[in-house]
Amino acid sequence: MEWFVGLGILMFAMVADGGVSMHNPFFCYTTDPIRSTPKMHSTMSSYEAIRRFNYTGVDSTVSSCSPGRFWYLGRYGGRFPHPALLQNMIDFAESSIQGDIARNYDAGRTSLCRHDFEAIRDWTRPSNFNIENASLATAAGVEAMQRIARRYQESFPDILTKEYSRSRFHFRHTETERTNTSIRAFATGLFGEASQNVVYEEVPENDWFLRPFDFCPEFSEQVSYLAEREAFRVGPEFEEMMEQVNRKLGFHGPNQLSVETVLLMWDWCRYETASTFEFSDSPTGDNATWCAPFSVTHQLLLEFFEDLGSFYSSGYGVRNQRLLENLNCGLLQDMLTLMQSDDATDQLARIFITYTQEIQGMLVALGAFRDAWPPHQHNYAHQTSRQWATSLIAVHASNLAVVRFDCDDGDHDLVFLLNEKPILIPGCDQQTYVCKLSVIVDRLQRFVEADCETFFCTGN
């Protein structure tokens, strides 16, 4: 996985370069010409920020066979924070924090550059960050979904035609507004105004197919993601970051800001970045004022903090790996059925919009992005090149697409694309990343004939 190795090299360079990239108390976010931090916002990263960072385009000619089937599992596009977090963010915005920082700056207690200080002093809460919009899709999220659809259509026009036909396309989403809005944005990207004719599968009350995490109490008992993440939060690296952020903003001694307040600053940083990036003319995105307190080193550390939660809740850190893999029985079976079908009357494209946990669980079932050494509370310094980096694999609008290339011998070629880039699945070609259908079917054979409604919540 060359693109993830490349990220690791970049991250290591940023940590190792003592001249520029190690923590710099005088780092000025507003005038930073590189602005690498939007690519480190974990699951709240903007899709466009990641795409601009490392995008080469889908190679539709990777196989000598002809594209014939398309299966897509996507996370919803960018959203506003959930109600509890958004209310805390609003309370932060209405607190005395800006005045306190201004007094510290005037007294010479901060290491803020003038541009960052003025941005903090003059910042006002964006009007769309209001409690009525909690959890809803953002305009940037809708734009991202439309663009993703158009790019896949440009790569596979014979499958993803501009004309909608119910016999060709299948669409399904969950019951939430953000998945509903996102899948309609995707359809608009494909069909334009004709998207109003798209038929969506009815959402069942017991949606174990697209929301298995919510309907498997046995799995909830397996998850201990808070333990490692919280242990890291009280560890020496996190404590050092807290001291550095407080010093930069001029809070010393008993007046230091709490961890909760600093994390709210980071939430404002990444949510505001993600809500505007798709519309920015700048390759580094527009300013998000509350990114200013954090150096590149801090952003890397906070990203790892979030990755620990993901790794132990929906990644390889889950104790019962078999149960995690089986959770997506319905999706895996659906994908395999489509990939194995040679019936000319079958749908050619099946498109699902759900949540990031399902995509991460699918990657685990496929055996992708497994690290030789799992991340934990004590090995942050050794994890700069980790595969399990949510800022790349689980961002807003992240997607796993499987494309079948029809070959004359019947053992068709499959390509797995994560966020429009090919990924290596164990057993597949290590140079082209092309898989043979027979290899994938053999690997996932237990899902082919399974009764997924009962099998998905078992560790068999």
Secondary structure, 3 states (H helix, E strand, C coil): CHHHHHHHHHHHHHHHCCCCCCCCCCCCCCCCCCCCHHHHCHHHCCHHHHHHHCCCCCCCCCCCCEEEEEEEEEECCCECCCHHHHHHHHHHHCCCHHHHHHHHHHCCCCCCCHHHHHHHHHCCCCCCCCHHHCCCECHHHHHHHHHHHHHHHHHCCCCCCCCCCCCCEEEEECCCHHHHHHHHHHHHHHHHHHHHHCCECCCCCCCCCCCHHHHCHHHHCCCCHHHHHHHHHCCHHHHHHHHHHHHHHCCCHHHCCCHHHHHHHHHHHHHHHHCCHHHCCCCCCCCCHHHCCCCHHHHHHHHHHHHHHHHHHHCCCCCCHHHHHHHCHHHHHHHHHHHHCCCCCCCCEEEEEECHHHHHHHHHHHCCCCCCCCCCCCCHHHCCCCCCCHHHHCCCCCEEEEEEEECCCCCCEEEEEECCEECCCCCCCCCCCCEEHHHHHHHCHHHCCCCHHHHCCCCC
